[in-house]
Amino acid sequence: MTHVEQKSIDGRFDKDRNMAATAPKFLSVWDIRAYYGESYIVQGVSFDIHEGEILALLGRNGAGKTSTLRAIARLDDPALKHGEIWLDHKPLHEMKAFQAAQAGIALVPEDRRIIPGLTVEENLQLAQIAPPKGWSLARIYELFPRLGERRKQEGTTLSGGEQQMLAIARALARDIKVLLLDEPYEGLAPVIVQEIAKTLAIIRDQGITTIIVEQNAVAALKLADRAVILDTGTVVYDGSAQEVLDDEALRAKYLAI
């Protein structure tokens, strides 16, 4: 287990500046600091992910998890003011959100953003209007047969679990490299959570890298290969997901479970 212990004088983590350029990682986040206005939210977060891994990004409410996802996706809020984000040797930190999306970043937000008035299939087709296109509709419906059955149904009338499936499917309709999931299990019955977890495992087997932010920490840890825990905007743990499941004291301290 790797606990983060070495800190710089001002509380941020000491990292070798050359690491992002030399480490054979697929996605590298190096000392990112992001703000909502004057509020310092993401306070020197660093971690790496190998291609095809699932990383559980965990922490209590307000720890900076969603803000970290949004910074990686290069959304305007929070504003990234320091640090580097590299995806497959491309500098995401120098990109706007649309450029990061073209480079292969896909964020599925907590509210899912299903477009009202459009059917399931129209939501998927809209995602493919501009290149680069990802999975075909046939391949998406093979992974999500329920969406295939409801392809002519308005997307916003689906159940919560089906809407989450549609949100993930819409991301796959693009040619993506990293899937960012913000609270994908929220409000879903345990049986649906298990179904979505199985689907995410299949997506991992296709080589897609995933970061999952989830309050249902146990479910996320059972799915993930690795875990990063944030506390007040900083990394307090970076290591095996299984070790977090096995470490009751660590879970109680930072996850309240």
Rosetta blueprint (number, residue, H / E / L):
1 M L
2 T L
3 H E
4 V L
5 E L
6 Q L
7 K E
8 S L
9 I L
10 D L
11 G L
12 R L
13 F E
14 D L
15 K L
16 D L
17 R L
18 N L
19 M H
20 A H
21 A H
22 T H
23 A L
24 P L
25 K L
26 F L
27 L E
28 S E
29 V E
30 W E
31 D E
32 I E
33 R E
34 A E
35 Y E
36 Y E
37 G L
38 E L
39 S E
40 Y E
41 I E
42 V E
43 Q E
44 G E
45 V E
46 S E
47 F E
48 D E
49 I E
50 H L
51 E L
52 G L
53 E L
54 I E
55 L E
56 A E
57 L E
58 L E
59 G L
60 R L
61 N L
62 G L
63 A L
64 G L
65 K H
66 T H
67 S H
68 T H
69 L H
70 R H
71 A H
72 I H
73 A L
74 R L
75 L L
76 D L
77 D L
78 P L
79 A E
80 L E
81 K E
82 H E
83 G E
84 E E
85 I E
86 W E
87 L E
88 D L
89 H L
90 K E
91 P E
92 L H
93 H H
94 E H
95 M L
96 K L
97 A H
98 F H
99 Q H
100 A H
101 A H
102 Q H
103 A H
104 G L
105 I E
106 A E
107 L E
108 V E
109 P L
110 E L
111 D L
112 R L
113 R L
114 I L
115 I L
116 P L
117 G L
118 L L
119 T E
120 V H
121 E H
122 E H
123 N H
124 L H
125 Q H
126 L H
127 A H
128 Q L
129 I L
130 A L
131 P L
132 P L
133 K E
134 G L
135 W L
136 S L
137 L H
138 A H
139 R H
140 I H
141 Y H
142 E H
143 L H
144 F L
145 P H
146 R H
147 L H
148 G H
149 E H
150 R L
151 R L
152 K L
153 Q L
154 E E
155 G H
156 T H
157 T H
158 L L
159 S L
160 G H
161 G H
162 E H
163 Q H
164 Q H
165 M H
166 L H
167 A H
168 I H
169 A H
170 R H
171 A H
172 L H
173 A L
174 R E
175 D L
176 I L
177 K L
178 V E
179 L E
180 L E
181 L E
182 D E
183 E L
184 P L
185 Y L
186 E L
187 G L
188 L L
189 A L
190 P H
191 V H
192 I H
193 V H
194 Q H
195 E H
196 I H
197 A H
198 K H
199 T H
200 L H
201 A H
202 I H
203 I H
204 R H
205 D H
206 Q L
207 G L
208 I L
209 T E
210 T E
211 I E
212 I E
213 V E
214 E L
215 Q L
216 N L
217 A H
218 V H
219 A H
220 A H
221 L H
222 K H
223 L H
224 A L
225 D L
226 R E
227 A E
228 V E
229 I E
230 L E
231 D E
232 T L
233 G L
234 T E
235 V E
236 V E
237 Y E
238 D E
239 G E
240 S E
241 A H
242 Q H
243 E H
244 V H
245 L H
246 D H
247 D L
248 E H
249 A H
250 L H
251 R H
252 A H
253 K H
254 Y H
255 L L
256 A L
257 I L
